[in-house]
């Protein structure tokens, strides 16, 4: 059997040997053997382990696809994630002052998408296996908050009632102040009896809200999230930071970056993760492409006490970015785009010369591309804060501050 030396870790978490050959669950510096199938190595055996290799804490690690890096030490993962961002910036000819990475603790995830399927013997509930469509039932999880893990039993009951043996359902479960918020897709088509039965089950299990393929069919009480002094009930399936700790780290960085600005524009504002806390000391104009998110933000602002004025606008910032004439009244901008980045909007921000920009990103590559636009327009990248709220995964988030040279 051929022996390989792992030189580095790829962006998907696989070790890479000469070829390139991709070897799952390996680490740089390790000598391994395996059977090559094209560019993939199968039946991998570790001959010489890395000093950074550790025993995975979760018994489901090798079968479940939820984590990619539990076999690596925390220090290694932290360093690797910072290096991924650094290398993305270097590819654009950029350098940055990196602050120490902030990592969410185990058992802190407040939202997860469970997969469930009816079987002859009952229901399987869990996550998909590694590179597989097979559901791996889980008894424990070192990522999920205990209250979220306990929701498996609730998901199983809904799958038994509303799932089909021909396919699986996906239940996006979110912890809220008011209980479980469930958004189910892939279930049986609703009819009167099924809708009544599902709503009754939701009531019996104390579910705050149940949405079935996008339609809310049970609402005991709006499932609220805390954004600063405001309580907001996001629409079903709306974006939410994965952990409270990760959200706090990003909010702290954004708040510091904005500083004492009095007029702030929040682009890709979601339901107000940043806009509402910033409104404690600045007037904020929030812009988002989904009207339901803007409505939730507005209601949260109106019901909160002590906040400054928050206006909102529903607008597709990819097709219709805010233009310089619209941006010139703001002292600072916050921008938190999806993985595709925000090239068009960043170009307009650069032309408008908004004094300070707090940039939040979940994709180092598109962040680096957009950062290059700002630096070429005369902005300085003051610092970068990497945030690891998807512990043991290859997912990376960050916040950065850009300012115009005085």
C-alpha positions as CSV (number, residue, x, y, z in Angstrom):
1,X,0.0,0.0,0.0
2,X,1.4,3.4,-1.0
3,X,2.6,5.8,1.7
4,X,1.9,9.5,1.5
5,X,3.0,12.6,3.5
6,X,0.4,15.2,4.2
7,X,1.7,18.7,3.5
8,X,-1.2,20.9,4.3
9,X,-4.9,21.1,5.1
10,X,-7.3,22.1,2.3
11,X,-10.2,24.5,2.8
12,X,-12.6,21.6,3.2
13,X,-10.6,20.1,6.0
14,X,-8.9,17.2,4.1
15,X,-5.2,16.7,4.3
16,X,-3.3,17.2,1.0
17,X,-0.4,15.1,-0.3
18,X,1.6,15.4,-3.5
19,X,-0.5,14.9,-6.6
20,X,-2.6,16.5,-5.2
21,X,-4.1,13.6,-3.2
22,X,-6.8,14.4,-0.7
23,X,-6.9,12.4,2.5
24,X,-9.8,12.8,4.9
25,X,-9.2,13.2,8.7
26,X,-5.5,13.7,8.3
27,X,-3.2,16.5,9.5
28,X,-0.1,18.2,8.1
29,X,3.1,16.3,8.8
30,X,1.5,12.9,9.0
31,X,2.6,9.9,7.1
32,X,-0.4,7.9,6.0
33,X,-1.3,4.9,3.7
34,X,-4.4,4.3,1.7
35,X,-5.9,3.4,-1.7
36,X,-6.0,6.2,-4.2
37,X,-9.1,6.6,-6.3
38,X,-8.4,9.5,-8.5
39,X,-7.5,12.4,-6.3
40,X,-9.1,10.8,-3.2
41,X,-7.4,8.5,-0.7
42,X,-9.6,5.8,0.9
43,X,-9.0,3.4,3.8
44,X,-6.6,5.8,5.3
45,X,-4.3,4.6,8.0
46,X,-2.1,6.9,10.1
47,X,1.5,5.7,10.1
48,X,3.1,8.7,11.9
49,X,0.6,10.9,13.7
50,X,0.9,14.6,14.1
51,X,1.6,16.1,17.5
52,X,-1.6,18.1,16.9
53,X,-3.7,15.0,16.6
54,X,-6.1,14.4,19.5
55,X,-8.9,11.9,20.4
56,X,-12.2,13.3,19.0
57,X,-14.5,14.0,22.0
58,X,-17.7,12.9,20.2
59,X,-18.3,9.2,19.6
60,X,-20.2,10.0,16.3
61,X,-17.3,12.0,14.8
62,X,-16.2,9.5,12.2
63,X,-19.7,8.7,10.9
64,X,-21.4,12.1,11.3
65,X,-20.7,14.8,8.8
66,X,-21.4,17.7,11.1
67,X,-17.7,18.2,12.2
68,X,-14.5,18.0,10.1
69,X,-11.8,18.8,12.6
70,X,-12.4,17.1,16.0
71,X,-9.2,15.1,15.4
72,X,-7.1,18.2,15.6
73,X,-6.1,20.2,18.7
74,X,-7.9,23.5,19.5
75,X,-4.6,25.4,19.0
76,X,-4.1,23.8,15.6
77,X,-7.7,24.6,14.4
78,X,-7.4,28.2,15.7
79,X,-4.1,28.8,13.9
80,X,-5.3,27.1,10.7
81,X,-8.5,29.3,10.5
82,X,-6.5,32.5,11.0
83,X,-4.0,31.3,8.3
84,X,-6.9,30.7,5.9
85,X,-7.9,34.3,6.2
86,X,-4.3,35.6,6.1
87,X,-3.7,33.6,2.9
88,X,-6.9,34.9,1.3
89,X,-5.7,38.4,2.0
90,X,-2.2,37.7,0.7
91,X,-3.6,36.5,-2.6
92,X,-5.0,40.0,-3.0
93,X,-1.7,41.6,-2.0
94,X,-3.1,42.6,1.5
95,X,-1.8,42.3,5.0
96,X,-3.6,42.8,8.3
97,X,-3.2,43.1,12.0
98,X,-5.0,40.0,13.4
99,X,-6.5,39.9,16.8
100,X,-6.6,36.6,18.7
101,X,-9.3,34.3,17.4
102,X,-12.5,34.0,19.5
103,X,-14.0,30.5,19.6
104,X,-17.4,29.5,20.8
105,X,-17.4,26.8,23.5
106,X,-18.8,23.3,23.1
107,X,-22.5,22.7,23.6
108,X,-23.4,26.2,22.5
109,X,-25.1,25.9,19.1
110,X,-28.6,27.3,19.4
111,X,-29.8,26.2,16.0
112,X,-29.5,23.0,13.9
113,X,-31.1,21.4,10.9
114,X,-32.0,17.8,11.9
115,X,-32.7,15.2,9.2
116,X,-35.4,12.6,9.9
117,X,-36.9,9.7,8.0
118,X,-39.6,7.2,8.9
119,X,-38.6,3.5,8.9
120,X,-40.3,0.2,9.4
121,X,-39.2,0.3,13.1
122,X,-39.9,4.0,13.8
123,X,-37.9,7.2,13.0
124,X,-34.3,8.0,12.4
125,X,-33.2,11.5,13.5
126,X,-29.7,12.9,13.2
127,X,-27.4,14.4,10.7
128,X,-26.1,13.2,7.3
129,X,-23.0,11.1,7.3
130,X,-19.7,12.4,6.0
131,X,-20.1,12.9,2.2
132,X,-23.3,10.8,2.3
133,X,-27.0,11.1,2.1
134,X,-27.4,8.5,4.9
135,X,-28.8,9.8,8.2
136,X,-26.6,9.1,11.2
137,X,-28.7,8.9,14.3
138,X,-27.0,10.7,17.2
139,X,-27.3,10.2,20.9
140,X,-25.0,13.0,21.9
141,X,-23.5,16.1,20.2
142,X,-20.6,18.2,21.6
143,X,-21.8,21.2,19.4
144,X,-25.4,21.5,20.3
145,X,-26.9,23.2,23.4
146,X,-28.4,20.5,25.6
147,X,-31.9,21.9,25.0
148,X,-31.4,21.8,21.3
149,X,-30.1,18.2,21.4
150,X,-33.3,17.3,23.4
151,X,-35.4,18.5,20.5
152,X,-34.5,15.2,18.6
153,X,-37.5,13.6,20.3
154,X,-39.8,16.4,19.2
155,X,-38.5,16.2,15.6
156,X,-39.1,12.4,15.6
157,X,-42.7,12.9,16.6
158,X,-43.3,15.4,13.8
159,X,-41.5,13.1,11.3
160,X,-43.7,10.1,12.4
161,X,-46.8,12.2,11.9
162,X,-46.0,14.3,8.8
163,X,-43.0,12.5,7.1
164,X,-43.1,10.0,4.3
165,X,-41.1,6.8,4.1
166,X,-40.2,7.8,0.5
167,X,-38.1,10.7,1.6
168,X,-36.8,12.6,4.6
169,X,-37.8,15.8,6.3
170,X,-35.5,18.6,7.4
171,X,-36.4,20.3,10.7
172,X,-34.6,23.6,11.3
173,X,-34.8,23.9,15.1
174,X,-33.9,27.2,16.9
175,X,-33.9,27.9,20.6
176,X,-35.7,31.1,21.5
177,X,-36.8,32.9,24.7
178,X,-40.2,31.3,24.2
179,X,-39.3,27.7,23.4
180,X,-38.5,25.7,20.3
181,X,-39.0,27.4,16.9
182,X,-39.4,24.7,14.2
183,X,-39.4,25.1,10.4
184,X,-40.0,21.8,8.6
185,X,-39.5,21.1,4.9
186,X,-39.9,18.0,2.9
187,X,-43.0,16.7,4.8
188,X,-46.3,15.5,3.5
189,X,-48.5,18.1,1.7
190,X,-50.8,19.8,4.2
191,X,-54.5,19.0,4.3
192,X,-57.1,19.8,7.0
193,X,-56.6,16.7,9.2
194,X,-52.8,16.8,9.0
195,X,-52.6,20.5,9.7
196,X,-54.9,20.0,12.7
197,X,-52.9,17.1,14.0
198,X,-49.5,18.9,13.6
199,X,-50.8,22.0,15.3
200,X,-52.1,19.9,18.2
201,X,-48.8,18.1,18.6
202,X,-47.0,21.5,18.6
203,X,-49.2,22.6,21.4
204,X,-48.7,19.4,23.4
205,X,-44.9,19.7,23.1
206,X,-44.8,23.4,23.9
207,X,-43.4,24.4,20.5
208,X,-43.3,28.2,20.2
209,X,-43.9,28.2,16.4
210,X,-44.3,25.5,13.8
211,X,-43.8,26.3,10.1
212,X,-44.5,23.6,7.5
213,X,-42.9,24.1,4.1
214,X,-42.9,27.9,4.8
215,X,-46.5,28.1,6.1
216,X,-47.0,28.9,9.8
217,X,-49.5,26.4,11.1
218,X,-49.1,26.8,14.9
219,X,-48.0,29.8,16.9
220,X,-48.2,29.6,20.6
221,X,-46.2,32.7,21.0
222,X,-43.7,34.5,18.7
223,X,-40.2,33.0,19.2
224,X,-38.2,35.9,20.3
225,X,-34.4,36.5,20.0
226,X,-32.5,39.2,22.0
227,X,-30.8,41.9,20.0
228,X,-29.5,44.4,22.4
229,X,-32.4,46.0,24.2
230,X,-34.9,44.7,21.6
231,X,-36.8,41.4,21.4
232,X,-37.3,40.2,17.8
233,X,-39.3,37.3,16.4
234,X,-37.5,36.4,13.1
235,X,-39.6,34.9,10.3
236,X,-39.4,31.1,9.9
237,X,-35.9,30.0,8.7
238,X,-34.5,33.6,8.9
239,X,-30.7,33.9,9.3
240,X,-29.4,33.9,12.9
241,X,-25.9,33.7,14.2
242,X,-25.2,30.1,15.3
243,X,-24.2,30.8,18.9
244,X,-24.8,33.6,21.3
245,X,-21.1,33.8,22.0
246,X,-20.3,34.1,18.3
247,X,-22.9,36.8,17.9
248,X,-21.5,38.7,20.9
249,X,-18.0,38.5,19.5
250,X,-19.1,39.9,16.2
251,X,-21.2,42.6,17.8
252,X,-18.4,43.7,20.0
253,X,-16.1,44.0,17.0
254,X,-18.7,45.9,15.0
255,X,-19.5,48.3,17.9
256,X,-15.9,49.0,18.4
257,X,-15.3,49.6,14.7
258,X,-18.3,52.0,14.4
259,X,-17.1,53.9,17.4
260,X,-19.0,57.2,18.1
261,X,-20.6,57.5,14.7
262,X,-24.1,59.1,15.0
263,X,-25.5,58.0,11.6
264,X,-25.0,54.4,10.7
265,X,-26.2,52.4,7.7
266,X,-26.5,48.6,8.2
267,X,-26.3,46.7,4.9
268,X,-27.6,43.1,4.7
269,X,-29.1,43.9,8.1
270,X,-31.1,40.7,8.6
271,X,-33.5,41.0,11.5
272,X,-31.3,43.6,13.4
273,X,-28.4,41.6,14.8
274,X,-26.2,44.7,14.6
275,X,-28.7,47.5,13.8
276,X,-30.7,47.3,17.0
277,X,-27.8,47.2,19.5
278,X,-26.1,50.0,17.6
279,X,-29.3,52.1,18.0
280,X,-28.6,52.4,21.7
281,X,-26.2,55.3,20.7
282,X,-26.7,56.0,17.0
283,X,-29.5,56.5,14.5
284,X,-29.5,53.5,12.1
285,X,-30.8,52.9,8.6
286,X,-31.2,49.1,8.1
287,X,-31.3,47.6,4.6
288,X,-32.2,44.0,3.7
289,X,-33.6,42.2,0.8
290,X,-36.3,40.2,2.7
291,X,-39.4,42.2,3.6
292,X,-40.3,39.8,6.5
293,X,-37.0,40.4,8.1
294,X,-37.4,44.2,7.9
295,X,-40.9,43.9,9.4
296,X,-39.5,41.8,12.3
297,X,-36.7,44.4,12.9
298,X,-39.2,47.3,12.9
299,X,-41.5,45.6,15.3
300,X,-38.6,44.8,17.6
301,X,-37.5,48.5,17.5
302,X,-40.9,49.9,18.2
303,X,-41.4,47.7,21.2
304,X,-38.0,48.4,22.7
305,X,-37.3,51.2,25.1
306,X,-34.4,53.7,25.0
307,X,-33.4,53.2,21.3
308,X,-32.6,56.0,18.9
309,X,-34.4,56.1,15.5
310,X,-34.2,53.1,13.3
311,X,-35.4,53.3,9.7
312,X,-35.6,50.3,7.4
313,X,-35.7,49.6,3.7
314,X,-36.3,46.4,1.7
315,X,-33.9,46.3,-1.2
316,X,-31.9,43.8,-3.2
317,X,-28.4,45.1,-2.6
318,X,-26.9,42.8,-5.3
319,X,-29.1,44.3,-8.0
320,X,-29.7,47.8,-6.5
321,X,-26.8,48.7,-4.1
322,X,-27.1,52.0,-2.2
323,X,-25.4,54.7,-4.3
324,X,-23.0,57.4,-3.2
325,X,-25.7,60.0,-3.0
326,X,-27.6,57.8,-0.6
327,X,-24.6,56.9,1.5
328,X,-23.0,60.3,1.9
329,X,-25.1,61.2,5.0
330,X,-23.7,58.3,7.1
331,X,-20.7,58.4,9.4
332,X,-20.2,54.7,9.4
333,X,-21.4,51.6,7.5
334,X,-21.9,48.0,8.7
335,X,-22.0,45.3,6.0
336,X,-22.6,41.6,6.6
337,X,-23.2,40.0,3.2
338,X,-23.8,36.3,2.4
339,X,-21.0,34.0,1.2
340,X,-21.0,35.6,-2.3
341,X,-19.7,38.9,-0.7
342,X,-20.9,42.3,-1.8
343,X,-18.7,43.5,-4.7
344,X,-21.2,45.9,-6.1
345,X,-22.2,47.5,-2.8
346,X,-18.6,47.7,-1.6
347,X,-17.7,49.6,-4.8
348,X,-20.4,52.2,-4.1
349,X,-19.2,52.4,-0.4
350,X,-15.7,53.1,-1.6
351,X,-16.9,55.8,-4.1
352,X,-19.0,57.4,-1.4
353,X,-16.0,57.4,1.0
354,X,-18.0,56.6,4.1
355,X,-15.5,57.3,6.8
356,X,-15.6,54.0,8.7
357,X,-16.8,50.5,7.5
358,X,-17.4,47.5,9.8
359,X,-17.2,44.5,7.6
360,X,-18.5,41.1,8.7
361,X,-17.9,38.1,6.5
362,X,-18.4,34.3,6.4
363,X,-16.1,33.8,3.4
364,X,-12.5,34.8,3.6
365,X,-12.1,34.6,-0.2
366,X,-14.9,37.0,-1.1
367,X,-14.0,39.2,1.9
368,X,-10.4,39.5,0.6
369,X,-11.7,40.5,-2.9
370,X,-14.0,43.2,-1.4
371,X,-11.3,44.4,1.0
372,X,-9.0,44.9,-2.0
373,X,-11.6,47.3,-3.5
374,X,-11.6,49.3,-0.3
375,X,-7.9,49.5,0.1
376,X,-7.4,50.5,-3.5
377,X,-9.8,53.4,-2.9
378,X,-7.7,54.6,0.0
379,X,-9.1,52.8,3.0
380,X,-6.8,51.3,5.7
381,X,-7.7,47.8,7.1
382,X,-7.2,48.6,10.7
383,X,-7.6,45.1,12.1
384,X,-9.2,41.7,11.5
385,X,-11.0,39.6,14.1
386,X,-11.5,36.0,13.3
387,X,-14.5,34.4,15.0
388,X,-14.9,30.6,15.2
389,X,-18.6,30.0,16.1
390,X,-18.7,26.8,14.0
391,X,-16.4,24.9,16.3
392,X,-14.6,21.9,14.7
393,X,-15.9,22.8,11.3
394,X,-14.1,24.4,8.3
395,X,-16.5,27.4,8.5
396,X,-14.8,30.7,9.3
397,X,-16.3,34.1,10.2
398,X,-14.6,37.4,10.7
399,X,-15.1,41.1,11.4
400,X,-12.8,43.9,10.2
401,X,-12.5,47.6,10.4
402,X,-11.8,49.9,7.5
403,X,-11.2,53.6,7.8
404,X,-10.2,56.4,5.4
405,X,-6.7,57.8,6.0
406,X,-6.9,61.1,7.8
